[in-house]
Amino acid sequence: MKRALTIQDISCVGKCSLTVALPIISAFGVETSVIPTAVLSTHTAFKNFTFCDLTDEIEKISNAWQKENISFDAIYTGYLGSSKQISIISELFKTFKTKDNFILVDPVMGDNGKLYSGFDQTFADEMALLCKNADVIVPNLTEASFMLHTPYIASGYDEEYIKDLLKKLCALGVKTAVLTGVSPKGKENLLGVYAFNSETGEYFSYYREKLPESFHGTGDVFASSLCGALTTSNDLYGALKTAVDFTVLSIQKTVENKNHNWYGVDFESALPYLLK
Ligand code: PXL
């Protein structure tokens, strides 16, 4: 069985980060190992939350794994709490990267032109350095703009603008950059992903109809399903399609459930799609 490692926080309630990544990657038939970077009572979109930092555990866990000769087919990072965590995880990448596995970095730090609470430009610059060591990165337009120091453009941009951002992201040192939440001029009714493989020079885009509602946690659902799909097949374009379709289905299931929570998507109801 393939084994993936995912490194992100546990938000005890909130349907994001590890509570999303574990079930989704497992649904691909992939053993899912974790390093929790922090334990929060909920994610940070709630008004009141606790935060227990686990930065000091990361190196201890990594050192113990080295003694046990543990290895991974995939390493996927999501929400990280501090610049210090980023530098520790850069070292962990060097330790566990092999010629056969891949590193997926979701540089979680913001949306809709704004950084999430607790993040600043310095954090975005450190995240850009972490991306250098990744095979695949999946920023949204906000995260890409902060990492590249380019102005955030919410709408009205064309595909050339997206291609230019993708080239600049790959210039950070990453092999494949994927921009998420893309809706260019002429496709305003659609939302999708646009990817650039800097080794082959190929672009790939995949869109679905834009849904009337958006929800917290869809980025984590997308990145987790992309991790599962890439671990089980090295077809990037097929994996991106699976991840987009699973994310759209999760949103549809949420909308169908009239009693859905405000804080996350009902990806649980969409899991049977991955088991097919
Ligand atoms: O969904 C990304 C995420 C993960 N973890 C925590 C968050 C967020 C987004 O707000 O606050 C703690």
Residues whose N, C-alpha, C, O or C-beta is under 5 A from the ligand:
A	BS01	PXL	D9 S11 C16 S17 T42 H43 T44 A45 Y79 V108 Y116 G217 D220
